[in-house]
């Protein structure tokens, strides 16, 4: 709803990363002009956490499947 009200319907449909485009439009005086950089950092951080948790789950599953316990 926010993206449609700020960017419009055509831009919202066309853009592959709508949240990033929406963050480009945010300007809070002269302090926060580059909010899209913060959005990018959050995306990279969450992707890293998801990959790490997925790798951990696969590792634990492989240990249990092949019964590879440390004695």
Sine and cosine of phi, psi and omega as CSV:
sin_phi,cos_phi,sin_psi,cos_psi,sin_omega,cos_omega
0.00,0.00,-0.63,0.78,0.03,-1.00
-0.91,0.42,-0.67,0.74,-0.05,-1.00
-0.92,0.39,-0.62,0.79,0.03,-1.00
-0.92,0.39,-0.64,0.77,-0.02,-1.00
-0.95,0.32,-0.50,0.87,-0.02,-1.00
-1.00,-0.01,-0.74,0.68,-0.10,-0.99
-1.00,-0.07,-0.43,0.91,-0.07,-1.00
0.99,-0.12,0.28,-0.96,-0.08,-1.00
-0.93,0.37,-0.70,0.71,-0.06,-1.00
-0.89,0.45,-0.71,0.71,-0.01,-1.00
-0.93,0.38,-0.59,0.81,0.02,-1.00
-0.91,0.41,-0.63,0.77,0.01,-1.00
-0.94,0.33,-0.62,0.79,-0.11,-0.99
-0.98,0.22,-0.56,0.83,-0.14,-0.99
-0.98,0.21,0.74,-0.67,0.03,-1.00
-0.97,0.25,-0.52,0.86,0.01,-1.00
-0.85,-0.52,0.99,0.13,-0.12,-0.99
-0.92,0.39,-0.63,0.78,-0.02,-1.00
-0.90,0.44,-0.64,0.77,0.03,-1.00
-0.90,0.44,-0.69,0.73,0.04,-1.00
-0.91,0.42,-0.60,0.80,0.05,-1.00
-0.91,0.42,-0.63,0.78,0.01,-1.00
-0.92,0.40,-0.46,0.89,0.05,-1.00
-0.91,0.42,-0.49,0.87,-0.05,-1.00
-0.99,0.14,-0.24,0.97,-0.05,-1.00
-0.98,0.17,0.80,-0.60,0.09,-1.00
-0.63,-0.77,0.91,-0.42,0.03,-1.00
-0.96,-0.29,0.99,-0.13,-0.08,-1.00
0.76,0.65,-0.75,-0.66,0.02,-1.00
-0.95,-0.31,0.04,1.00,-0.08,-1.00
-0.99,0.14,-0.80,0.60,-0.07,-1.00
-0.92,-0.39,1.00,0.06,0.04,-1.00
-0.98,-0.20,-0.37,0.93,-0.05,-1.00
-0.92,-0.39,0.88,0.47,-0.01,-1.00
-0.94,0.34,-0.45,0.89,-0.01,-1.00
-0.90,0.43,-0.45,0.89,0.09,-1.00
-0.91,0.41,-0.64,0.77,0.05,-1.00
-0.90,0.43,-0.65,0.76,0.04,-1.00
-0.89,0.45,-0.67,0.74,0.04,-1.00
-0.89,0.46,-0.66,0.75,0.03,-1.00
-0.90,0.43,-0.66,0.75,0.03,-1.00
-0.90,0.43,-0.67,0.74,0.03,-1.00
-0.88,0.47,-0.70,0.71,0.00,-1.00
-0.90,0.43,-0.66,0.75,0.00,-1.00
-0.90,0.44,-0.71,0.70,-0.01,-1.00
-0.92,0.38,-0.57,0.82,0.05,-1.00
-0.91,0.42,-0.66,0.75,0.05,-1.00
-0.88,0.48,-0.69,0.72,-0.01,-1.00
-0.91,0.42,-0.67,0.74,0.01,-1.00
-0.89,0.46,-0.69,0.72,0.01,-1.00
-0.91,0.41,-0.67,0.75,0.01,-1.00
-0.89,0.45,-0.71,0.70,0.02,-1.00
-0.91,0.41,-0.61,0.79,0.06,-1.00
-0.90,0.43,-0.69,0.72,0.05,-1.00
-0.89,0.45,-0.65,0.76,0.04,-1.00
-0.88,0.47,-0.69,0.72,0.00,-1.00
-0.90,0.43,-0.66,0.75,0.03,-1.00
-0.91,0.42,-0.65,0.76,0.01,-1.00
-0.90,0.44,-0.73,0.69,0.02,-1.00
-0.89,0.45,-0.65,0.76,0.03,-1.00
-0.90,0.44,-0.66,0.75,0.01,-1.00
-0.91,0.41,-0.64,0.77,0.03,-1.00
-0.89,0.46,-0.70,0.71,-0.01,-1.00
-0.95,0.32,-0.60,0.80,-0.02,-1.00
-0.92,0.39,-0.70,0.71,-0.06,-1.00
-0.99,-0.12,0.08,1.00,0.03,-1.00
0.79,0.61,0.81,0.59,-0.03,-1.00
-0.98,-0.18,0.92,0.38,-0.03,-1.00
-1.00,-0.01,0.60,-0.80,0.03,-1.00
-0.98,0.20,0.81,-0.58,-0.04,-1.00
-1.00,-0.05,0.00,0.00,0.00,0.00
